[in-house]
Amino acid sequence: MKDFFAELRPAIMATVVLAIVCSGLYPLIVFGISQALFHDKANGSLIVDHNGTVRGSKLLAQGFTDPKYFHPRPSAAGNGYDAANSSGSNLGPTSQKLKDAIKDRIAAYRQENGLSGDAPVPADAVTASGSGLDPHITPQNAELQTPRIAKVRGLAEDKVRELIRQNTDGRDLGFLGEPGVNVLKLNLALDGVR
């Protein structure tokens, strides 16, 4: 029995030490480094308005349907833009349901933006992202929505285009991916125009 406790004591001590290091010290060190070096990202990349109110995150889309706002990509996440239920539709390219949904979205996009019945529509305007929460649209999608926004808000189209330019994120590392317009930031900038 004495040998059993002699073997058990180092095992218990190793478990306690590893628990303190792995469950206490390591998370505190990582938390401290992230707060010191990446404060904005570590706290959710929140967008705060001039009143100090959190309006959302730069990383997550929100559903905008009012004609005075730019509209994000469609979402298949939960009940639309639900960060707790992030996912795509999982409908494949041969799915009739997907084809019908895209056809309906194309017609709705053309109608709401005053486009002709055969005008090309950007893919991101009618297809959901893999997460259903992509905060960006393509500059082409934003450009096609510009006349509607300018008309509803009584702004010059050039002013709206300047806001689009200011809220367009470039390629990652200068060469990865494509530029994207952050819809939430752009809509908040539109609300700030006097």
QUIPE-V165794 format. One record per backbone hydrogen bond with DSSP energy under -1.0 kcal/mol. NH is the residue of the N-H (numbers start at 1). CO is the residue of the C=O. If there is no record, write none. Layout:
NH;CO
NH;CO
//
This chain:
5;1
6;2
7;3
8;4
9;5
12;8
13;9
14;10
15;11
16;12
17;13
18;14
19;15
20;16
21;17
22;18
23;19
24;20
25;20
26;21
28;24
29;25
30;26
31;27
32;28
33;29
34;30
35;31
36;32
37;33
38;34
42;38
43;39
44;41
45;40
47;56
49;53
52;49
55;47
58;45
60;57
61;133
69;66
80;77
82;77
85;82
87;131
95;92
99;95
100;96
101;97
102;98
103;99
104;100
105;101
106;102
107;103
108;104
109;105
110;106
111;107
112;108
113;109
114;111
115;110
119;116
125;122
126;123
127;123
137;181
142;138
143;139
144;140
145;141
146;142
149;145
150;146
151;147
152;148
153;149
154;150
155;150
160;156
161;157
162;158
163;159
164;160
165;161
166;162
167;163
168;165
169;180
172;176
174;171
175;172
176;172
180;169
181;137
182;167
183;135
186;182
187;183
188;184
189;185
190;186
191;187
192;188
193;190
//
